[in-house]
Amino acid sequence: MRGIVVMAGAVLALAGAAQAQPVAYSWTGMGTNVQGSSKCPTYKMTIDVTLEGSKVTGRFQQQGRPERHFEAALGADRAFRTKAEVGGGGTMDVIGSLKEGDSTVVLDGYCKFGGTLTKK
């Protein structure tokens, strides 16, 4: 009987570990202008998003600029929303969703960056 209990515990532990595996996504592209900007289509950005459980973490880096980070919680609707600091007291809105076959992210601030995420 003890062997069955140990085996059942091992199976549950493996199932929990499999469920907690992070899922990584990425987007790279050019920006689009927002009101008051005109150079955004010349700015290249890479956005990486990782989902682990319901925790969303991300990093983004505009070419030639420092890397920035964000964290958010994934909602029941598979969407997330937060703000990311970009230096000099500025922020960008980070909005996205991680739905099977329809994962997206958008950074909205001094320019707009984002689109459909590709699963890594």
For each residue, the residues with C-beta under 8 A, 3 or more apart:
1: 4 5
2: 5 6
3: 6 7
4: 1 7 8
5: 1 2 8 9
6: 2 3 9 10
7: 3 4 10 11
8: 4 5 11 12
9: 5 6 12 13
10: 6 7 13 14
11: 7 8 14 15
12: 8 9 15 16
13: 9 10 16 17
14: 10 11 17 18
15: 11 12 18 19
16: 12 13 19 20
17: 13 14 20 21
18: 14 15 21
19: 15 16 53
20: 16 17 52 53
21: 17 18 52
22: 50 51 52
23: 50 51 52 98 119
24: 48 49 50 51 119 120
25: 48 49 50 51 98 103 105 117 118 119 120
26: 46 47 48 49 117 118 120
27: 46 47 105 114 115 116 117 118
28: 44 45 46 47
29: 44 45 113 114 115
30: 40 41 42 43 44 45 113
31: 40 41 42 43 44 45 111 112 113
32: 40 41 111 112 113
33: 37 38 39 40 41 111 112
34: 37 40 108 109 110 111 112
35:
36:
37: 33 34 40 110 111
38: 33
39: 33 42 43
40: 30 31 32 33 34 37 43 110 111 112
41: 30 31 32 33
42: 30 31 39
43: 30 31 39 40 62 63 111 113
44: 28 29 30 31 62 63
45: 28 29 30 31 60 61 62 63 107 113
46: 26 27 28 60 61 63
47: 26 27 28 58 59 60 105 107 113 114 117
48: 24 25 26 58 59 60
49: 24 25 26 56 57 58 96 98 103 105 117
50: 22 23 24 25 56 57 58
51: 22 23 24 25 55 56 74 98
52: 20 21 22 23 55 57
53: 19 20
54: 73 74
55: 51 52 71 73 74
56: 49 50 51 71 72 73 74 80 96 98
57: 49 50 52 69 70 71
58: 47 48 49 50 69 70 71 72 84 94 105
59: 47 48 67 68 69 70
60: 45 46 47 48 67 68 69 70 84 107 113
61: 45 46 65 66 67 68
62: 43 44 45 65 113
63: 43 44 45 46
64:
65: 61 62
66: 61 87
67: 59 60 61
68: 59 60 61 84 85 86 87
69: 57 58 59 60 84
70: 57 58 59 60 82 83 84 94
71: 55 56 57 58 82
72: 56 58 80 81 82 94
73: 54 55 56 80
74: 51 54 55 56 78 79 80 98
75: 78 79 80
76:
77: 97
78: 74 75 97 98 99
79: 74 75 95 96 97
80: 56 72 73 74 75 94 95 96 97 98
81: 72 93 94 95 96
82: 70 71 72 94
83: 70 91 92 93 94
84: 58 60 68 69 70 91 92 94 107
85: 68 90 91
86: 68 90 91 92 109 110
87: 66 68 90
88:
89:
90: 85 86 87 109 110
91: 83 84 85 86 109
92: 83 84 86 107 108 109 110
93: 81 83 106 107 108 109
94: 58 70 72 80 81 82 83 84 105 106 107
95: 79 80 81 105 106 108
96: 49 56 79 80 81 103 104 105 106 114 117
97: 77 78 79 80 102 103 104
98: 23 25 49 51 56 74 78 80 103 117
99: 78 102 103
100: 103
101:
102: 97 99 116
103: 25 49 96 97 98 99 100 116 117 119
104: 96 97 114 115 116 117
105: 25 27 47 49 58 94 95 96 114 115 117
106: 93 94 95 96 112 113 114 115
107: 45 47 60 84 92 93 94 112 113 114
108: 34 92 93 95 112
109: 34 86 90 91 92 93 112
110: 34 37 40 86 90 92
111: 31 32 33 34 37 40 43
112: 31 32 33 34 40 106 107 108 109
113: 29 30 31 32 43 45 47 60 62 106 107
114: 27 29 47 96 104 105 106 107
115: 27 29 104 105 106
116: 27 102 103 104
117: 25 26 27 47 49 96 98 103 104 105
118: 25 26 27
119: 23 24 25 103
120: 24 25 26
